[in-house]
């Protein structure tokens, strides 16, 4: 199960309804999937805050968005920073135009109770879905522990298979997220490390292709504005927003509140700092790019020149 299936959410893959009206340019096709940081766009869609030149294409996971971007079927997508780097390294020039959320505990390492410190992971087997943001979490954790990847046994395994591997004694630790972490805890695992210990490292972004930026700048700006309008509702009308999210995904409201507590949702001013030249997104992108290249997850260091952009952030949003 992919991380972005938070709280056991499951949506059918479906494009949003056809938009009416006559436009010379097609709408900005934007891939989105269930994840608490992207609920701003679902709220914007629900309240009709998305203009006709922006179309949400709803998938089940970031893999749908990545594949859509690579196939030229999408112009924009909600993706993690490492996923944006994978696109960039694969020859798909993109721009990060907004930070949707920053993980502050959403990603966690669960381990056998006898493993008390990160250094105790040496020689142990760790399950991780390398193609997802969990791979970044693993390598960031190993750096914190002063361990190399060849000093542990890395088992590339989808997160929804971690519990079975744990119960069979095949793994000693799991790099995962909810609800997998809770299930492992029920099976006796303990939390050893989480993303709150590597602050401002795991970013969820709104990413657009350079082609879309050149041809549809007004639509890109409209997408970013719709995200912040959805965020405004989430912050100022949290009770309503939580119940809308819970109802949409058929989960208890408390599950939504718990998910929200594991991420930070930056408003416009924080976005300006994150996306500034030499800012945190650029700094972490360079670090992650080196890690991904070193571990063979990308073939080459991506071009990071002008990857973050503040050009589409609203000047005033109140």
C-alpha positions in Angstrom: 0.0 0.0 0.0 1.4 3.3 -1.0 2.0 6.0 1.6 -0.5 8.3 0.0 -3.3 5.8 0.7 -3.5 7.5 4.1 -5.9 6.1 6.7 -6.9 3.3 4.3 -8.5 5.7 1.9 -9.5 4.2 -1.4 -10.8 6.2 -4.3 -11.7 4.9 -7.8 -9.5 6.3 -10.5 -11.6 8.8 -12.3 -11.1 12.0 -14.2 -13.1 15.0 -13.1 -16.2 15.8 -15.0 -15.8 17.6 -18.3 -15.8 21.3 -18.0 -18.1 23.4 -20.0 -17.3 26.5 -21.8 -15.2 27.4 -24.9 -11.5 27.9 -24.3 -8.7 28.2 -26.8 -6.4 26.3 -24.5 -7.2 22.9 -22.8 -7.5 22.9 -19.0 -4.4 22.3 -16.9 -4.7 18.6 -16.2 -3.6 18.1 -12.6 -3.0 14.7 -11.0 -4.0 14.4 -7.4 -4.5 11.4 -5.1 -5.6 10.8 -1.5 -3.2 12.4 1.1 -4.0 14.8 3.8 -1.7 17.5 2.4 -3.7 17.4 -0.9 -7.1 17.7 0.6 -7.0 21.5 -0.1 -7.5 20.7 -3.8 -10.4 18.3 -3.1 -12.0 21.0 -1.0 -11.4 23.6 -3.7 -13.0 21.2 -6.2 -16.0 20.6 -3.8 -16.6 24.3 -3.3 -16.2 25.1 -7.1 -13.1 27.2 -6.4 -11.2 25.6 -9.3 -11.7 27.7 -12.5 -12.6 26.1 -15.8 -8.9 26.2 -16.9 -7.9 23.7 -14.2 -9.0 20.1 -14.2 -8.3 17.6 -11.4 -7.5 14.1 -12.5 -8.1 11.9 -9.5 -6.0 8.8 -9.0 -5.3 6.3 -6.2 -1.6 7.0 -5.6 1.3 9.2 -6.7 2.2 6.4 -9.2 -0.8 7.4 -11.2 0.3 11.0 -11.3 4.0 10.1 -12.1 2.9 7.8 -14.9 0.5 10.5 -16.2 3.2 13.1 -16.2 5.7 10.8 -18.0 3.0 9.9 -20.6 2.2 13.5 -21.3 -1.3 13.0 -20.0 -0.9 15.5 -17.1 0.4 19.0 -17.0 0.7 19.2 -13.2 0.6 16.9 -10.2 0.7 16.8 -6.4 4.0 14.9 -5.7 6.7 14.6 -3.1 10.0 16.4 -3.6 11.9 13.2 -4.3 9.3 12.2 -6.9 9.8 15.6 -8.6 13.5 14.9 -8.6 12.9 11.5 -10.2 10.9 13.3 -13.0 13.6 15.9 -13.5 16.4 13.2 -13.6 14.3 11.2 -16.1 14.2 14.1 -18.5 10.9 15.7 -17.6 11.6 19.3 -16.7 9.3 20.5 -13.9 8.8 23.4 -11.4 7.7 23.2 -7.8 5.2 26.0 -7.5 3.8 25.4 -4.0 4.6 23.4 -0.9 1.4 21.6 0.1 2.7 20.1 3.4 5.8 19.1 5.3 6.0 15.8 7.1 6.4 16.2 10.9 5.8 12.6 12.0 3.7 11.1 9.2 6.6 8.8 8.2 8.0 6.5 10.8 10.4 3.6 11.4 8.9 0.8 13.4 11.3 -1.8 14.9 11.6 -4.9 17.1 11.4 -3.9 20.8 15.1 -5.0 21.4 16.3 -2.4 18.9 16.7 0.7 21.2 18.9 2.9 19.1 19.4 3.6 15.4 22.9 2.2 15.5 21.3 -1.2 16.6 19.9 -1.5 13.0 23.4 -2.5 11.8 23.0 -6.0 10.3 19.2 -5.9 10.6 16.7 -6.3 7.8 14.6 -3.2 7.0 11.5 -3.3 4.8 11.0 -0.2 2.7 9.2 0.8 -0.5 12.2 2.3 -2.3 10.2 3.8 -5.2 8.2 6.0 -2.8 9.1 8.7 -0.3 9.9 5.9 2.2 13.2 5.4 0.4 14.2 8.9 1.2 13.1 8.4 4.8 15.3 5.3 5.0 18.5 7.0 3.7 17.9 10.1 5.8 17.6 7.9 8.9 20.8 5.9 8.0 22.6 9.2 7.7 21.4 10.2 11.1 22.6 6.8 12.5 26.0 7.1 10.8 25.3 3.9 8.9 25.8 3.0 5.2 23.1 1.2 3.2 25.4 -1.8 2.9 25.5 -2.1 6.7 21.8 -3.1 6.8 19.7 -5.5 4.8 17.3 -3.4 2.7 14.2 -5.3 1.6 12.3 -3.5 -1.1 8.7 -4.3 -0.3 5.4 -2.5 -0.7 4.2 -1.1 2.7 1.0 -3.2 2.6 3.2 -6.3 2.8 5.2 -5.2 5.8 2.9 -6.6 8.5 3.0 -10.1 6.9 6.8 -10.0 6.6 7.0 -8.9 10.3 4.7 -11.7 11.5 6.8 -14.2 9.5 10.0 -12.9 11.1 11.5 -11.8 7.8 12.1 -8.2 8.9 13.4 -6.4 12.0 12.2 -2.9 11.0 9.8 -1.2 8.7 9.8 2.3 7.1 6.1 3.1 6.8 3.2 5.4 7.6 -0.3 5.1 8.9 -2.2 2.8 9.0 0.7 0.3 8.6 2.5 1.8 11.6 -0.5 1.2 13.9 -0.9 -2.4 12.7 2.8 -3.1 13.4 2.5 -1.5 16.8 -0.4 -3.9 17.6 2.0 -6.7 16.5 4.6 -5.6 19.0 6.7 -3.1 17.0 7.8 0.2 18.6 8.5 3.5 17.0 12.2 4.1 16.6 12.4 7.2 14.4 10.0 9.5 12.6 10.1 12.4 10.2 9.8 15.0 13.0 13.4 14.2 13.7 14.5 15.3 10.3 12.4 18.5 10.0 11.8 20.3 6.7 13.0 17.3 4.8 10.0 15.5 3.4 8.0 17.9 1.3 4.7 17.5 -0.7 4.5 19.8 -3.6 2.4 21.1 -6.4 4.6 20.5 -9.5 4.0 21.7 -13.1 5.8 20.8 -16.3 7.9 23.5 -17.9 5.8 23.2 -21.0 2.6 23.9 -19.0 4.3 26.8 -17.3 5.2 28.4 -20.7 1.8 27.7 -22.3 -0.6 28.1 -19.4 0.8 30.4 -16.8 -2.6 31.8 -15.9 -3.9 28.3 -15.2 -0.8 27.5 -13.0 -1.5 30.6 -11.0 -5.2 29.6 -10.7 -4.2 26.1 -9.4 -1.9 27.6 -6.7 -4.6 30.1 -5.7 -7.2 27.3 -5.4 -4.8 25.3 -3.1 -4.4 28.2 -0.8 -8.2 28.9 -0.8 -8.7 25.3 0.2 -6.1 25.6 2.9 -7.8 28.8 4.2 -11.0 26.8 4.6 -9.1 24.0 6.3 -7.6 26.4 8.8 -10.5 28.7 9.5 -13.3 26.2 9.3 -11.5 23.1 10.5 -14.5 21.4 12.0 -16.4 21.6 8.7 -13.3 20.6 6.7 -12.6 17.6 8.9 -16.1 16.3 8.5 -16.1 16.9 4.8 -12.8 14.9 4.4 -14.0 12.1 6.7 -17.3 11.8 4.9 -15.6 11.8 1.5 -13.3 9.0 2.5 -15.7 7.2 4.9 -13.3 7.3 7.8 -13.9 8.6 11.4 -13.2 12.4 11.9 -10.7 11.6 14.6 -8.6 9.7 12.0 -8.5 12.9 9.9 -7.5 15.0 12.9 -4.7 12.5 13.7 -3.4 12.6 10.1 -3.4 16.4 10.2 -1.3 16.4 13.4 1.5 14.6 11.4 2.0 17.3 8.8 2.6 21.0 8.7 0.5 22.9 6.2 2.4 26.1 5.2 0.6 29.2 4.2 1.7 31.7 1.7 4.4 33.4 3.8 6.0 30.1 4.7 5.9 29.1 1.1 7.8 32.2 0.1 10.6 31.1 2.5 10.6 27.5 1.4 10.6 28.3 -2.3 13.1 31.2 -2.2 16.4 30.9 -4.1 18.7 29.0 -1.8 15.8 28.2 0.5 14.9 24.9 2.2 13.3 23.2 -0.8 16.4 23.9 -3.0 18.8 22.9 -0.2 17.0 19.6 0.5 16.6 18.9 -3.2 20.4 19.0 -3.6 20.8 16.7 -0.6 18.1 14.3 -1.8 19.4 14.3 -5.4 22.8 13.2 -4.1 21.2 10.4 -2.0 19.0 9.2 -4.8 22.0 9.2 -7.3 24.3 7.5 -4.8 21.8 4.7 -4.0 21.0 4.1 -7.7 17.4 5.3 -7.5 18.1 7.8 -10.3 20.6 7.5 -13.1 22.1 11.0 -12.7 21.9 14.1 -10.6 19.0 16.1 -11.7 19.2 19.7 -12.9 18.1 21.8 -9.9 18.4 25.2 -11.5 15.2 27.1 -10.9 13.4 24.0 -9.6 11.5 26.0 -6.9 9.4 28.9 -8.1 7.6 31.6 -6.1 6.2 33.2 -9.3 2.7 31.8 -8.8 2.2 32.5 -5.1 -0.6 34.9 -4.4 0.6 38.4 -3.6 -2.1 38.8 -0.9 -4.3 36.1 0.5 -6.5 37.0 3.4 
